[in-house]
Amino acid sequence: VSLPPQAEKLQHTINKAFPHIEQVDIVGFSLGGRIAMAMCTTMMMNSTQNYCKIRRLHLTGVAAGRSLQGQIAVASWQDLLDHNNIRGFAWSALMSTYSPAFLVENQNKIQSWVQFIVDSNTSEGLHALSIQTQMSDEQDLWHTLQLAKFISTSDGVRRPEGIRLVVGEHDSMSPPTEAQKLQSEFNNNHGQQVDGNDVYVSLGVIENSGHAVPMEQGRLWRQDVLGFLDE
């Protein structure tokens, strides 16, 4: 369940579903966004035609690293899953993923959300996912900072023509400050061009939202996605 095989599976799915499409747009949230970055990197590494099939990347809840609160949350998840406490994990994950205001507004639904997580997962599977998708080592090739560096500096391969980062104002896992660091890593390499035009990575902060922007502020998030893809 680590990033490389997930990126490979996503690329295989896209190639099989759209064999005659020259370019695709990818929208990814949280781990899905990191998988999208990994797939983009893999495509560029393995390109034999100096060409990346991804036209645009829209990434939500993806950042240079976790906040201290986010690191503590992940440590608590691993401890709970080590002790096969998937219900405790579900409560902790919901508390870390959503903003306090959203949880208060939907407090009558939380028990059912917890039960859904318990019924849909196993402690072993969640623990493996948590361990194998860690992002603590900034020198790891699959860390978001390294992926951003490769995508923005790789020579001889056509890069995506646009990348958009989106983060919730109250994201306690991957906060705006960490999203800004990732944006800076992308944009530090001035002069990157597609068809003669400079490519800069933009960042949008969605107000009144935690980590789960697509769920908390679905309408604003969809507007942001469509606006970016239609530019």
C-alpha positions as CSV (number, residue, x, y, z in Angstrom):
1,V,0.0,0.0,0.0
2,S,3.0,2.3,-0.3
3,L,3.0,5.2,-2.8
4,P,4.9,3.5,-5.7
5,P,2.6,0.5,-6.2
6,Q,-0.5,2.7,-5.7
7,A,0.9,5.2,-8.3
8,E,1.5,2.3,-10.7
9,K,-2.0,0.9,-10.2
10,L,-3.5,4.4,-10.8
11,Q,-1.5,4.8,-14.0
12,H,-2.6,1.3,-15.2
13,T,-6.2,2.2,-14.5
14,I,-6.0,5.4,-16.4
15,N,-4.2,3.9,-19.4
16,K,-6.8,1.1,-19.5
17,A,-9.8,3.4,-19.1
18,F,-8.6,6.1,-21.5
19,P,-6.2,4.4,-24.0
20,H,-6.7,7.0,-26.7
21,I,-6.7,10.1,-24.6
22,E,-3.4,12.0,-24.9
23,Q,-3.7,13.9,-21.6
24,V,-5.8,13.7,-18.4
25,D,-6.5,16.0,-15.4
26,I,-6.0,14.5,-12.0
27,V,-7.9,15.6,-8.9
28,G,-6.6,14.2,-5.6
29,F,-7.4,14.6,-1.9
30,S,-5.0,13.9,0.9
31,L,-3.4,10.5,0.3
32,G,-5.0,10.5,-3.1
33,G,-3.2,13.8,-3.9
34,R,0.1,12.3,-2.9
35,I,-0.5,9.3,-5.1
36,A,-1.3,11.6,-7.9
37,M,2.1,13.4,-7.4
38,A,3.8,10.0,-7.2
39,M,2.2,8.9,-10.5
40,C,3.2,12.1,-12.2
41,T,6.8,11.5,-11.0
42,T,6.7,7.9,-12.2
43,M,5.3,8.9,-15.6
44,M,8.1,11.5,-16.0
45,M,10.8,9.1,-14.9
46,N,9.6,6.4,-17.3
47,S,8.7,8.6,-20.2
48,T,10.1,7.5,-23.6
49,Q,8.5,10.3,-25.5
50,N,9.6,13.2,-23.3
51,Y,5.9,13.7,-22.5
52,C,3.8,13.5,-19.3
53,K,0.2,12.4,-19.8
54,I,-1.0,14.6,-17.0
55,R,-2.2,18.0,-18.1
56,R,-3.3,19.5,-14.8
57,L,-3.0,18.4,-11.1
58,H,-5.5,19.7,-8.5
59,L,-4.3,18.6,-5.0
60,T,-6.2,19.1,-1.8
61,G,-4.9,18.5,1.7
62,V,-1.4,17.9,0.4
63,A,1.5,19.7,2.1
64,A,5.2,19.7,2.8
65,G,4.7,18.0,6.1
66,R,2.4,17.5,9.1
67,S,1.8,20.0,11.9
68,L,2.9,18.9,15.4
69,Q,-0.7,18.2,16.1
70,G,-0.9,16.1,13.0
71,Q,2.2,14.1,14.0
72,I,0.7,13.4,17.4
73,A,-2.6,12.3,15.7
74,V,-0.8,9.9,13.4
75,A,1.2,8.5,16.4
76,S,-2.1,7.9,18.3
77,W,-3.6,6.1,15.3
78,Q,-0.7,3.8,15.1
79,D,-0.8,3.1,18.8
80,L,-4.6,2.4,18.7
81,L,-4.2,0.1,15.7
82,D,-1.3,-1.7,17.3
83,H,-3.8,-2.6,20.1
84,N,-6.5,-3.5,17.5
85,N,-8.6,-0.6,18.7
86,I,-10.2,0.3,15.3
87,R,-13.1,2.1,17.0
88,G,-10.8,4.4,18.9
89,F,-8.9,5.0,15.7
90,A,-12.1,6.0,14.0
91,W,-13.0,8.6,16.7
92,S,-9.5,10.0,16.6
93,A,-9.4,10.2,12.8
94,L,-12.7,12.1,12.6
95,M,-11.6,14.5,15.3
96,S,-8.4,15.2,13.3
97,T,-10.0,15.3,9.9
98,Y,-12.9,17.7,10.4
99,S,-13.1,21.2,11.8
100,P,-14.7,21.6,15.3
101,A,-17.5,23.6,13.8
102,F,-18.3,20.8,11.3
103,L,-18.3,18.2,14.0
104,V,-20.6,20.2,16.2
105,E,-23.0,20.7,13.3
106,N,-23.0,17.0,12.5
107,Q,-22.7,15.6,16.0
108,N,-25.8,13.4,15.5
109,K,-24.1,11.6,12.6
110,I,-20.7,10.9,14.2
111,Q,-21.7,7.6,15.7
112,S,-22.8,6.3,12.3
113,W,-19.5,7.5,10.7
114,V,-17.5,5.7,13.3
115,Q,-19.5,2.5,12.7
116,F,-18.9,2.9,9.0
117,I,-15.2,3.1,9.4
118,V,-15.2,0.1,11.7
119,D,-17.3,-2.0,9.3
120,S,-15.3,-1.0,6.2
121,N,-11.8,-1.5,7.4
122,T,-9.4,-3.8,9.4
123,S,-6.9,-2.8,11.9
124,E,-4.2,-4.6,9.9
125,G,-5.0,-2.8,6.7
126,L,-5.2,0.6,8.3
127,H,-2.0,0.1,10.2
128,A,-0.1,-1.0,7.1
129,L,-1.5,2.1,5.2
130,S,-0.4,4.4,8.1
131,I,3.1,2.9,8.3
132,Q,3.8,2.6,4.6
133,T,2.6,6.0,3.6
134,Q,4.5,7.9,6.2
135,M,6.0,11.3,5.2
136,S,8.5,12.0,8.0
137,D,11.8,11.7,6.1
138,E,12.1,14.7,3.9
139,Q,15.0,13.0,1.9
140,D,12.8,10.1,0.9
141,L,12.2,10.1,-2.9
142,W,8.4,9.7,-2.2
143,H,8.2,12.6,0.2
144,T,6.0,15.4,-1.1
145,L,9.0,17.8,-1.1
146,Q,11.1,15.5,-3.2
147,L,8.2,14.8,-5.6
148,A,7.6,18.5,-6.0
149,K,11.3,19.0,-6.7
150,F,11.4,16.3,-9.3
151,I,8.3,17.5,-11.1
152,S,9.5,21.1,-11.2
153,T,13.1,20.5,-12.2
154,S,13.1,17.4,-14.4
155,D,14.7,18.2,-17.8
156,G,13.7,16.8,-21.1
157,V,10.1,15.8,-20.1
158,R,7.1,18.0,-20.6
159,R,5.6,18.8,-17.2
160,P,2.0,19.3,-16.3
161,E,0.9,22.7,-17.5
162,G,-0.7,23.6,-14.2
163,I,-0.8,22.6,-10.5
164,R,-3.2,23.8,-7.9
165,L,-2.9,23.3,-4.2
166,V,-5.9,23.7,-1.9
167,V,-6.0,23.5,1.9
168,G,-8.6,24.1,4.6
169,E,-8.2,27.1,6.8
170,H,-8.5,25.0,9.9
171,D,-6.6,21.9,8.7
172,S,-4.8,20.5,11.7
173,M,-3.1,17.7,9.8
174,S,-1.6,19.5,6.8
175,P,-2.1,23.2,7.7
176,P,-1.8,26.2,5.3
177,T,1.7,27.0,6.5
178,E,2.9,23.5,5.3
179,A,1.0,23.9,2.0
180,Q,2.8,27.1,1.5
181,K,6.1,25.3,1.9
182,L,5.1,22.8,-0.7
183,Q,4.1,25.6,-3.0
184,S,7.4,27.3,-2.5
185,E,9.3,24.0,-3.3
186,F,7.4,23.8,-6.6
187,N,7.9,27.5,-7.4
188,N,11.6,27.8,-6.3
189,N,12.7,26.7,-9.8
190,H,11.9,29.8,-11.9
191,G,12.0,29.3,-15.6
192,Q,10.2,26.0,-15.7
193,Q,8.1,26.3,-18.9
194,V,5.4,24.5,-20.8
195,D,5.0,25.6,-24.4
196,G,7.2,28.6,-23.7
197,N,5.2,29.8,-20.7
198,D,6.3,29.8,-17.1
199,V,4.4,27.4,-14.9
200,Y,3.7,28.4,-11.3
201,V,1.8,26.5,-8.7
202,S,-1.1,28.3,-7.1
203,L,-2.5,27.9,-3.6
204,G,-6.0,28.4,-2.4
205,V,-7.2,28.4,1.3
206,I,-10.8,27.4,1.8
207,E,-12.3,29.2,4.8
208,N,-14.3,27.4,7.5
209,S,-12.9,24.0,6.7
210,G,-10.6,21.4,8.3
211,H,-8.6,18.8,6.4
212,A,-11.6,17.3,4.6
213,V,-12.3,20.2,2.3
214,P,-14.3,18.2,-0.3
215,M,-16.7,17.1,2.5
216,E,-17.0,20.2,4.5
217,Q,-17.1,22.8,1.8
218,G,-18.1,20.7,-1.2
219,R,-19.6,23.6,-3.3
220,L,-16.6,25.9,-2.9
221,W,-14.2,23.0,-3.5
222,R,-16.0,21.9,-6.8
223,Q,-16.0,25.6,-7.9
224,D,-12.2,25.7,-7.3
225,V,-11.6,22.4,-9.2
226,L,-13.7,23.4,-12.2
227,G,-12.3,26.9,-12.3
228,F,-8.8,25.6,-12.3
229,L,-9.4,22.9,-14.9
230,D,-11.2,25.4,-17.2
231,E,-8.5,28.0,-17.1
